[in-house]
């Protein structure tokens, strides 16, 4: 990752039209809150976690990101999450997003 991307954000996010960019930035903020508060995966279902132990809201956000920009945008958001929350939570997000489009980090 370049220092430019670290400062300005991922190119796939920067290239979005203003409305989608604002929506994606809001979703990134939501993912950061989820990651800090709950994590993206759990050891037991219940509460915000589905039967696959994935955070429901994080999965819904992943679906919406995929609708906007496909796997390329999902990868850009994942990189942003990795920069903000570090490797382990980014890997947990990978698991929560399994089954969305062709998601394979």
Phi, psi and omega per residue, in radians:
X1 nan 2.356 -3.120
X2 -1.475 2.780 3.108
X3 -1.125 -0.580 3.109
X4 -1.055 -0.837 3.131
X5 -1.119 -0.638 3.135
X6 -1.105 -0.661 -3.114
X7 -1.421 -0.832 -3.018
X8 -1.619 -0.260 -3.074
X9 1.754 2.924 -3.089
X10 -1.183 2.453 -3.103
X11 -1.011 -0.614 3.141
X12 -1.128 -0.543 3.097
X13 -1.398 -0.751 3.138
X14 -1.073 -0.531 -3.074
X15 -1.361 -0.187 -3.102
X16 -1.198 2.700 3.024
X17 -1.154 2.782 -3.034
X18 -0.952 -0.699 -3.107
X19 -1.166 -0.834 3.126
X20 -1.175 -0.628 3.110
X21 -1.072 -0.775 3.122
X22 -1.106 -0.727 3.122
X23 -1.115 -0.759 3.141
X24 -1.131 -0.716 3.125
X25 -1.103 -0.675 3.077
X26 -1.104 -0.738 3.127
X27 -1.158 -0.638 3.075
X28 -1.089 -0.762 3.096
X29 -1.046 -0.719 3.101
X30 -1.111 -0.747 3.131
X31 -1.100 -0.688 3.107
X32 -1.086 -0.761 3.102
X33 -1.083 -0.778 3.132
X34 -1.068 -0.836 -3.119
X35 -1.031 -0.753 -3.135
X36 -1.227 -0.684 -3.041
X37 -1.481 -0.769 -2.956
X38 -2.137 -0.402 -2.922
X39 1.405 3.021 -3.116
X40 -1.759 -0.243 3.079
X41 -2.343 2.835 -3.095
X42 -2.384 2.912 3.039
X43 -1.543 -0.237 -3.118
X44 -2.528 2.509 3.086
X45 -1.250 2.900 3.108
X46 2.046 2.868 -3.084
X47 1.041 -2.243 -3.108
X48 -1.397 0.021 -3.042
X49 -1.843 2.419 -3.130
X50 -1.483 -3.055 -3.121
X51 -1.135 -0.338 3.081
X52 -1.585 0.083 3.120
X53 1.265 0.346 3.118
X54 -1.730 2.503 3.108
X55 -1.178 2.118 -3.054
X56 -1.019 -0.843 -3.093
X57 -1.151 -0.702 3.113
X58 -1.072 -0.697 3.120
X59 -1.154 -0.747 3.117
X60 -1.091 -0.690 3.089
X61 -1.099 -0.754 3.108
X62 -1.035 -0.716 3.107
X63 -1.077 -0.750 -3.131
X64 -1.169 -0.726 3.103
X65 -1.055 -0.718 3.117
X66 -1.097 -0.706 3.103
X67 -1.056 -0.681 -3.096
X68 -1.284 -0.793 -2.987
X69 -2.529 0.259 3.068
X70 1.204 -2.877 -3.081
X71 -1.135 -0.565 -3.139
X72 -1.063 -0.752 3.111
X73 -1.219 -0.652 3.086
X74 -1.044 -0.730 3.129
X75 -1.122 -0.676 3.115
X76 -1.136 -0.734 3.110
X77 -1.156 -0.723 3.113
X78 -1.034 -0.751 3.128
X79 -1.101 -0.680 3.098
X80 -1.104 -0.759 3.104
X81 -1.105 -0.722 3.109
X82 -1.053 -0.731 3.133
X83 -1.138 -0.613 -3.078
X84 -1.514 -0.645 -3.006
X85 -2.051 -0.062 3.092
X86 1.461 3.062 -2.959
X87 -1.050 -0.821 -3.015
X88 -1.062 -0.821 -3.137
X89 -1.200 -0.568 3.059
X90 -1.117 -0.687 3.090
X91 -1.172 -0.634 3.074
X92 -1.145 -0.654 3.072
X93 -1.100 -0.671 3.071
X94 -0.923 -0.798 -3.130
X95 -1.165 -0.716 -3.131
X96 -1.131 -0.496 -3.104
X97 -1.599 0.042 3.099
X98 -0.963 2.403 3.098
X99 1.557 -0.020 3.088
X100 -1.627 2.037 -3.103
X101 0.951 -2.304 3.108
X102 -1.883 0.603 -3.050
X103 -1.030 2.039 3.032
X104 -2.617 1.588 -3.104
X105 -1.149 nan nan
